Amino acid sequence: MKAVAVTRVHTRRPDAIAAVPAASPPARVALLGTGTVGTAVIERLAQWAGTPLGGGVSLVHVANSRRAASATLGMAPREAFRVMQNQPRASRLDQVPIVLHGDGAQVVVDATASATVAERHAEWLAQGIHVVTACKLGQGTGLAQWRRIRAGCLRGNTTYGDSATVGAGLPLLRSIRDLRAGGDRIHAIAGVLSGSLAWLFNHYDGLRPFSDFVREARDAGYTEPDPREDLSGEDVRRKILILARSAGVELESNEVDVESLVPATLASLARDDVDAALPLLDTPLRERFAAARKDGCKLRFIARLENIRDGKGDARVGLEALPEDHPLAGGAGTDNKVAIWSDRYRVQPLVIQGPGAGAEVTAAGLLDDVLRIVRRRRACRSGFNTR
Ligand SMILES: NC(=O)c1ccc[n+]([C@@H]2O[C@H](COP(=O)([O-])OP(=O)(O)OC[C@H]3O[C@@H](n4cnc5c(N)ncnc54)[C@H](OP(=O)(O)O)[C@@H]3O)[C@@H](O)[C@H]2O)c1
């Protein structure tokens, strides 16, 4: 019986879910967050209806911060969203383990930007609930919380799916972990980790005011509604922390040196006053752009992790003037681009590049992580261990 399962999984890889024993129940999934990313998750799940992929996942709970809909036997994704919107009752995180209870892997998909939800990750993992997240507030903040998440995985024998937290599903974290699993030590990491800042510096030409580009990026949905969140470098701080910790460098948040692009006056304003004050960005950035161009360089917002030794390293985030032919100076649109140096990539780094923001790629990254959990569980049950 086991030998048959092994052969079929190997020879029909894309249909691996269908090829493992049908007795395995689908994963029970609770989706938290129905904003830009959550809606794209619902759409992707809806497109899987009637396919082997869809057969691996049962959506039993959908919630935003106000409402929730649950069904023990699972719901059609678009219908679940519609039902949720018409629910009179409030959404409560305490409900989540209760509605997930049943046969099959239990998975929370966190498509929120909520610290309250992120604080539950470790507890759910320890209870045997897998967590798949686009939110960086779980493992991109304090080291203590990151350690609680690791401990939760060990205690509950569960997986923390974090592919969508950095690079919106690009194989960054996976590559770092695979290198380390193969005995490599990571020497350094450097890259463009923010889709919105990548877009801004790919487009800024020093002619039109920088604030015009910020408004354009915000209106296109590339930045957060308050663009100071991107321009402050805080989002990139969280991403380099997540990459560093996956590389075995357990940095505390304040050990990353972050250069904010937001002048103090702009930083102190109430949110409603930000738009009118965006021109405060213009002069400093025009000067930096002109100085870079004089040296034949391009401005890029770069995160770096260097001097790695004994589990420690130097991390910094900020604007750099890079020669035009520098490996990190290229790219287009909202592309992320990350270079990884390790024992085997000592001189020429491994470079991973691609769209690092956007609802569709992020939703795909989240659901890839869910499917990995489904595959691993089913393979374990059939006696064939795979990743
Ligand atoms: N957008 C992207 O391209 C992208 C790329 C990579 C990663 N991410 C990350 O993905 C996450 C979601 O981003 P987004 O753009 O989809 O944000 P969004 O449009 O603001 O949606 C956030 C959703 O989370 C819900 N929420 C907040 N607190 C909640 C709670 N306690 N329980 C259940 N739901 C709750 C909100 O509910 P209400 O509707 O009731 O407010 C909303 O539906 C963020 O962490 C973001 O950093 C986004």
PDBQT file of the ligand as one rigid body, heavy atoms in Angstrom, charges set to zero:
ROOT
HETATM    1  N1  LIG A 401      -1.477  44.119   0.190  1.00  0.00    +0.000 N 
HETATM    2  C1  LIG A 401      -0.333  43.520  -0.157  1.00  0.00    +0.000 C 
HETATM    3  O1  LIG A 401       0.153  43.598  -1.299  1.00  0.00    +0.000 OA
HETATM    4  C2  LIG A 401       0.425  42.717   0.867  1.00  0.00    +0.000 A 
HETATM    5  C3  LIG A 401       1.586  42.011   0.488  1.00  0.00    +0.000 A 
HETATM    6  C4  LIG A 401       2.253  41.214   1.423  1.00  0.00    +0.000 A 
HETATM    7  C5  LIG A 401       1.771  41.171   2.731  1.00  0.00    +0.000 A 
HETATM    8  N2  LIG A 401       0.661  41.901   3.085  1.00  0.00    +0.000 N 
HETATM    9  C6  LIG A 401       0.196  41.821   4.455  1.00  0.00    +0.000 C 
HETATM   10  O2  LIG A 401      -1.069  41.174   4.450  1.00  0.00    +0.000 OA
HETATM   11  C7  LIG A 401      -1.863  41.631   5.547  1.00  0.00    +0.000 C 
HETATM   12  C8  LIG A 401      -3.214  42.107   5.017  1.00  0.00    +0.000 C 
HETATM   13  O3  LIG A 401      -2.984  43.190   4.119  1.00  0.00    +0.000 OA
HETATM   14  P1  LIG A 401      -4.209  43.878   3.343  1.00  0.00    +0.000 P 
HETATM   15  O4  LIG A 401      -3.593  44.777   2.360  1.00  0.00    +0.000 OA
HETATM   16  O5  LIG A 401      -5.182  42.852   2.912  1.00  0.00    +0.000 OA
HETATM   17  O6  LIG A 401      -4.882  44.725   4.561  1.00  0.00    +0.000 OA
HETATM   18  P2  LIG A 401      -6.357  45.316   4.613  1.00  0.00    +0.000 P 
HETATM   19  O7  LIG A 401      -6.917  45.479   3.257  1.00  0.00    +0.000 OA
HETATM   20  O8  LIG A 401      -6.277  46.494   5.525  1.00  0.00    +0.000 OA
HETATM   21  O9  LIG A 401      -7.213  44.159   5.348  1.00  0.00    +0.000 OA
HETATM   22  C9  LIG A 401      -7.003  43.795   6.679  1.00  0.00    +0.000 C 
HETATM   23  C10 LIG A 401      -8.176  42.931   7.125  1.00  0.00    +0.000 C 
HETATM   24  O10 LIG A 401      -7.887  42.446   8.440  1.00  0.00    +0.000 OA
HETATM   25  C11 LIG A 401      -9.112  42.494   9.170  1.00  0.00    +0.000 C 
HETATM   26  N3  LIG A 401      -8.871  42.444  10.619  1.00  0.00    +0.000 N 
HETATM   27  C12 LIG A 401      -8.301  43.359  11.423  1.00  0.00    +0.000 A 
HETATM   28  N4  LIG A 401      -8.316  42.929  12.700  1.00  0.00    +0.000 NA
HETATM   29  C13 LIG A 401      -8.914  41.709  12.681  1.00  0.00    +0.000 A 
HETATM   30  C14 LIG A 401      -9.268  40.762  13.694  1.00  0.00    +0.000 A 
HETATM   31  N5  LIG A 401      -8.983  40.986  14.980  1.00  0.00    +0.000 N 
HETATM   32  N6  LIG A 401      -9.896  39.601  13.319  1.00  0.00    +0.000 NA
HETATM   33  C15 LIG A 401     -10.201  39.368  12.033  1.00  0.00    +0.000 A 
HETATM   34  N7  LIG A 401      -9.906  40.238  11.024  1.00  0.00    +0.000 NA
HETATM   35  C16 LIG A 401      -9.279  41.393  11.356  1.00  0.00    +0.000 A 
HETATM   36  C17 LIG A 401      -9.739  43.788   8.718  1.00  0.00    +0.000 C 
HETATM   37  O11 LIG A 401     -11.089  43.815   9.102  1.00  0.00    +0.000 OA
HETATM   38  P3  LIG A 401     -12.046  45.092   8.845  1.00  0.00    +0.000 P 
HETATM   39  O12 LIG A 401     -12.398  45.023   7.394  1.00  0.00    +0.000 OA
HETATM   40  O13 LIG A 401     -13.186  44.829   9.747  1.00  0.00    +0.000 OA
HETATM   41  O14 LIG A 401     -11.239  46.296   9.214  1.00  0.00    +0.000 OA
HETATM   42  C18 LIG A 401      -9.524  43.656   7.211  1.00  0.00    +0.000 C 
HETATM   43  O15 LIG A 401     -10.533  42.859   6.638  1.00  0.00    +0.000 OA
HETATM   44  C19 LIG A 401      -1.042  42.739   6.213  1.00  0.00    +0.000 C 
HETATM   45  O16 LIG A 401      -0.380  42.198   7.326  1.00  0.00    +0.000 OA
HETATM   46  C20 LIG A 401      -0.056  43.154   5.133  1.00  0.00    +0.000 C 
HETATM   47  O17 LIG A 401       1.149  43.693   5.671  1.00  0.00    +0.000 OA
HETATM   48  C21 LIG A 401      -0.021  42.654   2.189  1.00  0.00    +0.000 A 
ENDROOT
TORSDOF 0
